[in-house]
Amino acid sequence: MEADFIQARSLTKAYQTDADAEVRALDTVDIDIETGEFTILMGSSGSGKSTLLYLLSGLERPTDGEIHFEGQRVDELDETQLSLLRRRGFGFVFQAINLIPHLTLLENVTVPGYLVQKDRAEVARRAQSLLDDFGVGQLAGRLPSQCSGGEQQRAAIARALINSPRAVLADEPTGALNSSAGRAVLEALQRINEEGQCVIMATHEVRAACYGTRVLFLRDGQVQSEYRHEPGSDIQAREEPLLAWLTSQGW
């Protein structure tokens, strides 16, 4: 794997409260993410994991520090440059799913593809192929309201991949799903990672964190420690040692 696929140095995000006090959601964080990793960001609510995810992808701007994506300085880009970077460099999967309700699953997947590619027929073919890959191809013509939450989220992963992004960022992608639907989504993310896709996922669920290759534990806006799963171990076998490590970190 290539080193320094994504790199952040002294990354800080501060907000002003109504009382004009400064709150640091992220505080001088250094992080390196390699190509092909499945990195998990864990921590309690308010620890900074979602903020870190949004900063790395350019969805938010840092108060201080540097972010490099494949050697490009992200925090110095203007809004137009950031928009182009997000379209081609990143795919996003959110807890709220955010499919457009009046469009079919297939249309939802093709929309971001049309923003980047001129050949609409090719975009539609790739969108259908992705939906097939995630087991929802037969639902391509249905509206999101006609599908379960897990089916919608797998369509959202297809949407995230339509432009062949260099990294997929997922923020609590199973938070609103039942256990079986959540497992299907995590297995889909694990599979694309095994095929070479870089995935960065924020979660508070121990079982979800077992699908990654390493776990970063955040506390009070800082990366407190790092854990790596035993290579080749199965998901169930990972849960107990990960939980023991999280407990030792004050989870």
C-alpha positions as CSV (number, residue, x, y, z in Angstrom):
1,M,0.0,0.0,0.0
2,E,1.1,3.5,-0.7
3,A,1.9,5.6,2.3
4,D,0.3,9.1,2.9
5,F,-2.7,8.6,0.6
6,I,-4.4,11.0,3.0
7,Q,-2.3,13.0,5.5
8,A,-3.3,15.6,8.1
9,R,-1.0,17.6,10.3
10,S,-2.0,19.7,13.4
11,L,-5.6,19.5,12.2
12,T,-7.9,21.8,14.3
13,K,-11.5,22.7,14.1
14,A,-12.8,25.3,16.6
15,Y,-16.2,26.8,17.0
16,Q,-17.4,29.9,18.9
17,T,-20.2,29.4,21.4
18,D,-23.0,32.0,22.1
19,A,-21.0,33.0,25.2
20,D,-18.1,33.7,22.8
21,A,-16.0,30.9,24.2
22,E,-14.0,28.6,21.9
23,V,-14.8,24.9,21.7
24,R,-12.3,22.7,19.8
25,A,-14.2,19.8,18.1
26,L,-10.8,18.7,16.8
27,D,-7.5,19.6,18.4
28,T,-4.1,19.4,16.6
29,V,-4.6,15.9,15.1
30,D,-2.0,14.2,13.0
31,I,-3.2,11.3,10.9
32,D,-2.0,9.2,7.9
33,I,-4.2,6.9,5.9
34,E,-2.8,4.5,3.3
35,T,-4.3,3.4,0.0
36,G,-6.6,0.4,0.5
37,E,-7.1,0.8,4.2
38,F,-10.4,0.4,5.9
39,T,-10.0,3.0,8.8
40,I,-12.5,3.1,11.6
41,L,-13.0,6.3,13.6
42,M,-14.5,5.6,17.0
43,G,-15.3,7.6,20.1
44,S,-18.2,8.9,22.2
45,S,-20.6,11.6,20.9
46,G,-18.6,14.8,20.7
47,S,-15.2,13.1,20.4
48,G,-14.6,14.6,17.0
49,K,-14.9,11.5,14.7
50,S,-17.5,13.0,12.3
51,T,-15.7,16.3,12.3
52,L,-12.5,14.6,11.3
53,L,-14.3,12.7,8.5
54,Y,-15.8,15.9,7.1
55,L,-12.4,17.8,7.3
56,L,-10.5,15.0,5.5
57,S,-13.0,15.1,2.6
58,G,-13.2,18.9,2.3
59,L,-16.9,19.0,3.4
60,E,-15.7,21.3,6.2
61,R,-12.7,23.6,6.4
62,P,-10.2,23.4,9.3
63,T,-9.5,26.3,11.6
64,D,-5.8,25.4,11.5
65,G,-3.6,22.7,10.1
66,E,-3.0,21.0,6.8
67,I,-4.7,18.2,4.8
68,H,-3.1,16.5,1.9
69,F,-4.9,14.1,-0.5
70,E,-2.6,12.3,-2.9
71,G,-0.1,15.1,-2.5
72,Q,-2.6,17.9,-3.1
73,R,-3.1,20.5,-0.3
74,V,-6.9,20.3,0.3
75,D,-7.3,23.0,2.9
76,E,-5.9,25.6,0.4
77,L,-8.4,24.9,-2.4
78,D,-11.2,27.3,-3.2
79,E,-14.9,26.2,-3.3
80,T,-14.9,25.3,-7.0
81,Q,-11.8,23.2,-6.6
82,L,-13.2,21.5,-3.5
83,S,-16.4,20.7,-5.3
84,L,-14.5,19.1,-8.2
85,L,-12.3,17.2,-5.7
86,R,-15.3,15.8,-3.8
87,R,-17.0,14.7,-7.1
88,R,-14.0,12.7,-8.3
89,G,-12.0,11.9,-5.2
90,F,-14.6,10.9,-2.6
91,G,-17.8,9.0,-2.3
92,F,-20.1,9.6,0.7
93,V,-22.4,7.4,2.6
94,F,-24.4,8.9,5.5
95,Q,-26.6,7.6,8.3
96,A,-29.6,9.5,6.9
97,I,-29.0,7.9,3.4
98,N,-30.1,11.0,1.6
99,L,-31.6,9.4,-1.5
100,I,-33.7,11.8,-3.6
101,P,-37.3,10.6,-2.8
102,H,-38.9,11.3,-6.2
103,L,-36.1,9.4,-8.1
104,T,-35.8,5.7,-8.5
105,L,-32.8,3.9,-7.0
106,L,-31.2,3.7,-10.5
107,E,-31.8,7.5,-11.1
108,N,-30.3,8.3,-7.6
109,V,-27.1,6.4,-8.5
110,T,-26.8,8.0,-12.0
111,V,-27.2,11.6,-10.9
112,P,-23.7,12.2,-9.5
113,G,-22.3,10.2,-12.5
114,Y,-24.0,12.6,-14.9
115,L,-22.2,15.5,-13.2
116,V,-18.8,14.0,-14.1
117,Q,-19.3,11.9,-17.2
118,K,-20.8,12.9,-20.6
119,D,-21.8,9.4,-21.7
120,R,-25.1,8.9,-20.0
121,A,-25.6,5.4,-21.4
122,E,-22.4,4.3,-19.9
123,V,-23.3,5.9,-16.6
124,A,-26.6,4.1,-16.5
125,R,-24.9,0.8,-17.3
126,R,-22.4,1.2,-14.5
127,A,-25.2,2.3,-12.1
128,Q,-27.2,-0.9,-12.9
129,S,-24.1,-3.0,-12.5
130,L,-23.3,-1.5,-9.1
131,L,-26.9,-2.0,-7.9
132,D,-26.6,-5.7,-9.1
133,D,-23.3,-6.0,-7.2
134,F,-25.0,-5.0,-4.0
135,G,-28.0,-7.2,-4.4
136,V,-30.6,-4.5,-5.2
137,G,-30.4,-4.5,-9.0
138,Q,-34.0,-5.9,-9.2
139,L,-35.2,-2.8,-7.3
140,A,-33.6,-0.3,-9.7
141,G,-37.0,1.0,-10.8
142,R,-38.4,1.5,-7.4
143,L,-38.6,4.7,-5.4
144,P,-36.7,4.8,-2.1
145,S,-40.0,4.8,-0.1
146,Q,-40.7,1.4,-1.8
147,C,-37.5,-0.1,-0.4
148,S,-36.2,-1.1,3.1
149,G,-33.6,1.0,4.9
150,G,-30.9,-1.6,4.2
151,E,-31.8,-1.7,0.5
152,Q,-31.7,2.1,0.3
153,Q,-28.3,2.2,2.1
154,R,-26.8,-0.4,-0.4
155,A,-28.1,1.8,-3.2
156,A,-26.4,4.7,-1.5
157,I,-23.1,2.8,-1.5
158,A,-23.6,2.2,-5.3
159,R,-24.1,6.0,-5.6
160,A,-20.9,6.7,-3.7
161,L,-19.0,4.5,-6.1
162,I,-20.5,5.7,-9.4
163,N,-17.6,8.0,-10.2
164,S,-14.9,5.5,-9.1
165,P,-13.7,7.6,-6.1
166,R,-10.4,7.2,-4.6
167,A,-11.9,6.9,-1.1
168,V,-15.4,6.2,0.3
169,L,-16.3,8.0,3.5
170,A,-19.1,6.6,5.7
171,D,-20.6,8.4,8.7
172,E,-22.6,6.0,10.9
173,P,-23.9,4.1,7.8
174,T,-25.7,1.5,9.9
175,G,-27.0,3.8,12.7
176,A,-30.6,3.7,11.5
177,L,-30.7,0.1,10.4
178,N,-31.6,-3.2,12.1
179,S,-28.9,-5.8,12.7
180,S,-29.4,-7.8,9.5
181,A,-29.6,-4.8,7.2
182,G,-26.6,-3.2,9.0
183,R,-24.6,-6.4,8.5
184,A,-25.4,-6.4,4.7
185,V,-24.2,-2.8,4.5
186,L,-21.0,-3.5,6.4
187,E,-20.3,-6.6,4.3
188,A,-20.7,-4.4,1.2
189,L,-18.2,-1.9,2.5
190,Q,-15.8,-4.7,3.5
191,R,-16.0,-6.2,0.0
192,I,-15.2,-3.0,-1.8
193,N,-12.3,-2.5,0.5
194,E,-11.0,-6.0,-0.2
195,E,-11.2,-5.1,-3.9
196,G,-8.8,-2.1,-3.2
197,Q,-11.2,0.7,-2.2
198,C,-10.1,3.0,0.6
199,V,-12.9,3.3,3.2
200,I,-13.0,5.6,6.2
201,M,-16.0,5.1,8.5
202,A,-17.1,6.8,11.7
203,T,-19.1,4.5,14.0
204,H,-19.9,4.0,17.7
205,E,-20.7,0.3,17.2
206,V,-18.1,-2.3,18.2
207,R,-19.4,-4.9,15.8
208,A,-19.2,-2.4,12.9
209,A,-15.7,-1.5,13.8
210,C,-14.7,-5.2,13.4
211,Y,-15.1,-4.8,9.6
212,G,-12.2,-2.4,9.3
213,T,-8.4,-3.0,9.2
214,R,-7.6,-0.5,11.9
215,V,-9.4,1.6,14.5
216,L,-8.6,5.1,15.7
217,F,-10.0,6.0,19.1
218,L,-10.8,9.7,19.5
219,R,-11.4,11.5,22.8
220,D,-11.9,15.3,23.3
221,G,-11.0,16.1,19.7
222,Q,-7.7,14.1,19.7
223,V,-6.7,10.7,18.4
224,Q,-5.9,8.9,21.7
225,S,-4.7,5.5,20.3
226,E,-4.8,3.1,17.4
227,Y,-5.7,-0.6,17.1
228,R,-5.1,-3.0,14.2
229,H,-7.1,-6.2,13.8
230,E,-5.3,-9.5,13.3
231,P,-4.9,-10.0,9.5
232,G,-7.2,-12.7,8.2
233,S,-9.2,-13.0,11.4
234,D,-13.0,-13.3,11.0
235,I,-15.4,-10.7,12.2
236,Q,-16.8,-12.6,15.2
237,A,-13.3,-13.3,16.5
238,R,-12.3,-9.7,16.4
239,E,-15.1,-8.4,18.6
240,E,-13.8,-9.6,22.0
241,P,-10.2,-8.3,21.7
242,L,-11.4,-5.0,20.2
243,L,-13.8,-4.5,23.1
244,A,-11.1,-5.2,25.6
245,W,-8.9,-2.6,23.9
246,L,-11.6,0.0,23.8
247,T,-12.3,-0.6,27.5
248,S,-8.7,0.0,28.2
249,Q,-9.0,3.3,26.4
250,G,-11.9,4.4,28.6
251,W,-14.7,3.4,26.3
